[in-house]
Amino acid sequence: MRKYLSILISFLIGSCVDPYNPPAVTAPNTFLVVDGFLNGAGASTIRLSRTQNLKEISKPPVETRATVLVEGENGSSQPFTEQENGTYTLADGGLQFGQKYRLRIRTAAGRDYQSDYVIIKQTPKIDSVSWRPQDQGLQFYVTTHDPSNQTKYYRWEYAETWEFYSAFFSRIEYLNKAFAYRSENVNHCWQSTKSTGIFVGSSTQLTQDVISNFPLVFISNSASNRLKVRYSLLVKQYALTDEAYEFWQNLKKNTESLGSLFDPQPFQALGNIHGVTDPEETVVGYLSGYSVEEKRIFVHAWELPNWRVPTMYESCTEDTLPLIATREKPSAFEMADAGFVPIDEVLSMSGRIIGYRMSTSYCVDCRASGTNIKPSFW
């Protein structure tokens, strides 16, 4: 939820003709942000933070030492525990599908907030995550259905992970002002990212509760190295109420639609969390209740058409640096001190080290773009 707020404010500011510093730019951090959901089949996590004005560049301040409760419509109450600053967790709380619950929050400053009651929906399983080559890349799709015809509204998120190699294989590292043989692999890495768009679908116009080949992520075959070696896509699916679907649809329109001064202007998508101490206070967030269904697939490079997928290291070059600086070149030690990374030794005819092949950290150390720790699911 936090990632959409600044976009919404930016759109509103962009409609101004005369120079103006609106409150959104200079206002203090006053709005509470509630991010999370009630999980009907596992632990629930709620993150509390505060909004920032557009001039702030630091991370949003978190709301610590709050009291967070989930209350059932039947009078039950269970507390969340603050696991880390601003993050509150309820271990599998036995929330029942089909029952209604709400969230109650009291901040350390004594201000009270509560959500509307929301029903816990059981999310149908994902039938398939598939892909299809297109001229410019790979399009991924999700298919699902509810045989009971009860879900109707869906939302998806995804996480990508891909394997890649740096431009150069490095055998040497520079440590404590000395060159030594490297003990850790820095050539083979994995990179991950999560979806930032809003993906919602509905089957209300169909005779059956079926979502078939809903388009999710598209991966270019010329602007990314995601498909160079091996790629994994993890799709998460959530069942929504009609009210939640409307909220996400409105938020999608706000964040993805740009128009002229004469077009309908974006509006603030109203959530279902409210101030109790001050009913006029703005609260950012929408609470839903559901279980989560996941499906992961892998795509190998050999499964794809004969594309020339870039490595993203096409501009990388290396240079040979001597041990002692010359009029033409600085020494390998000077370049290493400046942040360049050794690749390998340069030997004389007699086998004596006379220099090192070097390049930038980005071109040599894949950790500049990812991690060399293999994912558990790989």
N, C-alpha and C positions, 0 to 999 in steps of 0.2 A: 504493500500500500504506500509506503514512504516514497518509493521510486516514482510514483505517478504525481505526487503532490506538486513538486517543483515544476513539472511540465504544465500542469493545469494553470498554475500561477503565471508562468511565462506566457502562455497563450492569452490570458486576460490582459497582461501588460502590453502585449504586442499590438493590441487594438487601439492604443492611444496615438493621437496625432501630434499633440503638443508635448514638449519635454515635461516629464512629471515623475516624481519619485513616489510611487504609491506605497501604501502601508505594507504591502507584501515584501517590499525591498528592505525596509528599515524597521519593521515591527519587531518587538521582542519575541523570543521563542515561547509562545504561550499555548499553542494548540497541542493537545494530547493526541498521539498517534497510537492506535491499537492494531497490531498486526498478528494474525493467527486465526486458528479455528478450533472448534471442539471436535475431537476425534472419537467417533463411535466404535473404533476397533483398535485403540492403542493410546499412547500418551498424547496429551494435548500441550501445545506450547503457545504462549502468548508473549509477544515482545512489545514493551512500552517505551516510547520515546517522545521527543518534542519536536515540533516543526522548527525549521530555520528560515530566516529571511534569505532572499536571493543573493545577498552580499557575502553570506557565510560560505567558507570553503572547507571547514572541518566537518567531521562526521556529526550526524545529528545527536544531540545530547539524549542520553537514556534516562528513563524514569525509574529510579531505584527505590528500594525499601517500601514498595507499595503492597497493600493487601489485596489479593486477587482471589475471588471465590467464583465457583460455578454453582448456581442454584437451580434445582429442578422445580417444575411447576407443581410438583407434589410436596414441596417443602424441604426437600433434601438440600444439603449444602456441603461442598468439598473445597478445601483450600488448595491453591497453587503454591509451589515453593520456588523462591528465587534462586535459580541455579547459578546464574552469573548476572552481572549488572544489567538490569532491565529485561531479563529473560526469565519467564515464569513457567514452570512445568507442573502438569498434573499427570502423575503416573497413571497407567490404565485405570481410569476412574469408574469403570463400569457404566458408562453412559449408554442408555438404552435407545436402540433404533425406534423411531416413531414417537419418542417422548420429547418434551420441550424443555429447554434449559436457557438460562441467561447468565451473563457475566456481570459481576459486580466488582468495582475497583475503588479503593480508597488510597489516595496518594499519601506520601509521607507528610505533605502539607495539610492533610485533612480534607481534601476535596474529593467528593464522591461522584462516581459515574456508573451507569449501568446500560446494558444492551437490552433490546427487545428480546422476548422469548423466541428461540429458534428451534425448529424440529431437527432431530438427528436423522439424516437420510443415509440409507445404505447404497453405496455406489456400485453399479454393475461392473462386472469384470470387463477388461479390454479384450475384444475379440482378436484384434491384430494391429500391429504397427507395420506398415509396408512402405516400400519406396519404388519410384519409377524414374528412370533416366529421362531427362528432357534435353533440349539442345544446349542450354546454358548451365546445366547442373542436375542435381538430384532433388526430387520433391518427395517428402515423407507425408504419410497419411495415417490417420487412426480410424479404426472401425469398432463400434460397440453396439450393444442392444440390450434392452431390458424386456425379457419375456413377459413380465407382469404389467408392462405398459404404465409404470408408475413414475419413472424418472423424468423424462421429457427434456430436462435442461441439464447441460453438461459444461464443465470447464476443464481445460487442460493446461498443464505446464510441462516443460521438458528440461532435461539436462544433457549436455553434449560432452563427450570425452573422445579425444583422438590421439593417436600415437604419431610421433614424428622424430626426426633425427636432425641434429644440427649440421651446419655446412661442413665442418671439419671434425675429425676424430682426434681428440687431444690425449696424448700420453703423458704430458708434462704439466705440472702446476707450479705456480710461483708462490712460495710461502715463507714468511719470515726472511725476506730479502734473498731467498735462494731458490734455484730451480730444482725440482725433484720429480721422480716418477709419480704419476697420479694413481691413487688407490680407489678413487670413486669414479663411476661412469658419469660423464656430463654430456654425452653425445645422444643418448636415447631417453626420450621424455614423453610425458603425457600432459595434455592441456585440457582443462574443463571450463565450461561456462554454462550459465543457466538462462532460460528464456526470460525476456523482458517484455514481450508483447502480451496482449490479452486474447485468449483463444476460447471462445464460447460457442456452443451450438445448441440447436433445439430441434426436436422432432414433432413439435406441436402441429405442423402442417401435414404430417404424414399419418397414414392409417395405422402404422406400427411404430413402436418406440425404437427406431433404428437410426444410427448415425453411420453412414457408409462413406469411407474414404474422405474424411474431413482433412483438408490440407493443413499441415503444421509447418515445420521448418523447411525452407528451401536452401540448399547449399550450392553455391556457385562452383563450377569446375575450373574457374580461371582466377578467382580472387581470394582463395583460401587453400591452405594445405590440409584441411580436415579430411579429405578423401585420398590423401597421398599414400597412406599405409593401411591403417585400420581405424574405423570410426564406430562409436557406440552412441545410441540414442536411448535415453530413459524417459518414458512418457508417464506422467502422473495424471490420473483422471478423478474428477470430483463431481458428485451429483449436487445440483443446485435446486433451491426452491424458485418459484417464478419471481419472487421479490429479489432474490440474490442475482438471478439472471438479468433482471432489468437494471440492477445496480452496475453489474459488470459491463453490460451493453452500453450504458450511458458513459461509464468511465472510458470504455474503448473509443467511443465517439469523441470524447474530450481530448484524448491523448493522441489520436491518429488522424483527426480531421483538421485541416488548416484551410482558411478561407480568406476572403477579402473583408474590408471594413463593413461591406453591405451584406455579408453572409450572416446567418444565425451564429451568434457567438457562443463559445463553449460555456458550460455552466458547471457549477460545483456539484458533483454527484453526492447526494445526501446518503449518509450511512445509517446504520440502525443502532448506534451507540450515542448516548446522550449524557449531558451534564445533569446531575441531581442537585448539587450545591448551587449551580447557576444554569438553569435550563436554556439560557441564551448562548452559553459557551459552545463554540465549535469544537467538535471531536471528529478526528479523521479515522475512518476505518469502517469495516463491515464484518460482523461476526456471522459465520455460518457453522453448521454442524453436519458432518458427513464422515464416511470412511474413505480411505484412499486406496485406489487400485493402481498398480504399476505394471509396466511391461518394458523390457529392454531388448533391443536388437543390435546386431553387429553388421557392419558392411566392410568387406575386404576390398582392397584395390583391384584384385584380380577378377572381382565380380562385375566391374564397371566397364563401360565402353572404353575404347582406346583413347582416353583423354590425356592431354598434357597438363596434368594437375601441377601447379607450382609448388616448390618447396618453401617459398617465402624467403629463401636465402640467395636468390639469383644475383643480387648485387654484392655478395660477400667476396672479398679478396683477401689474400694473405701476403705477407712480406717476410723477407729473411733479414733478421737483425743480428749484427755481430756482437760478440761479447764485450768488445771495447768500441766506443764510438769512433766514427771516422768523420771526415769532412762531409761525406755524402749522407751518412745515416747515424741516428742516435744508437746507443747500445740497447741490447735486449733488456737490460736491467732498468734503464730509464723508461722504456716503453711499458714494461711490466708495472713499474711504479705509477705510470700514468693510467693504468687500467686495462692495457692490452693483455691478452691471454696467450700463453705459449701453446703451440700445437705439437711440435716435435723438435728433436735436436737436428742440427745441421753438422755433419761430420766432415772432417778433412779426409784426404786419401788414406791417411794412416789410421783413421778411426778416432781422431781426437775431436772433441766438441769445439766448434768454432763459432757457433751461433744458434739461434732458434728461429723456427718459423712461427709467426705470430699473426693474430687477427683480433678483431673486436670481441668483446665478451658475448655480444648477441650472436655472432657467427660461430663461436666455439662452444659456449656453455649453454646447453638447451634449457637450463634452469632459469635463464633470463626470460623465457616465455612459458615455462611450465614447471613440472616437477619430475625428478628422476625416480620417484617412488612409484612402483607399479601399483595400479588400483587393485583392490581385492577381487573385483569382479572380472579382471582382465584374463 
